[in-house]
Amino acid sequence: MRNAGTSTTTKRRTRVGGESVGITHTTVSVSPVENRKKPWKGLFPVDSGSSITMVPGDVLRQLGVKPFRKDRFELADGTMTEMQIGLAMVAVKGVTVGTEVAFGPDDAEPLLGAITLQSANLIWDAQREELLPSPRLKPLKALRDSRRR
C-alpha cells in the first residue's frame, strides 16, 4: 500500500518455501532534508535483511530528494541492480532520522532497511514480530547516571 495516512503497524503471514513467514509493515514518513514540505507517508515492510531503505523513485523526485551517488544491490531473487542514492528525513515509530534512501522503481513497494532502523535506535524483535526501542543505550545511561552520584 502506498500513501497510508495514519501511523499503523500490520502483520501478515505468507508462505515461503513451504514455511509460514510473518511480514510486518509500519507507517513511515519521508521528506527532503533541505525543506520540510509535507512528507509522503507509506506503509513499508520491515526488511532487516535489507541494508538501505528503498522508496519509489517517483516519490523521492516529487519530494525534491536529489541523488548524490549510485550503488549496486543484490535483490531477493539474486539479480544485481544499480540504484541512485539520496538523503532524506525518515520518520518511523515517532523517531525522525536523516538517512540514505535508494531510488527504487516507480512501481516498487518501499522497504524499511536496517541502517534506518539502527539510526532510529530501533530493533526488530522476530519473536514478537514488531519494532522496539533498542536497549543498547541503557547501559551507557546507567553508567553516566552512576557517575553523577
Buried (B, 14 or more C-beta within 10 A) or exposed (E): EBEBEEBEBEEEEEEEEEEEEEBBBBBBBBBBBEEEEEBBBBBBBBBBEBBBBBBBBBBBBEBBBBBEEEEEBEEEEEEEEEBBBBBBBBBBBEBBBEBBBBBBEEEBBBBBBBBBBBBBBBBBEEEEBBBEBEEEEEEEEEEEEEEEE
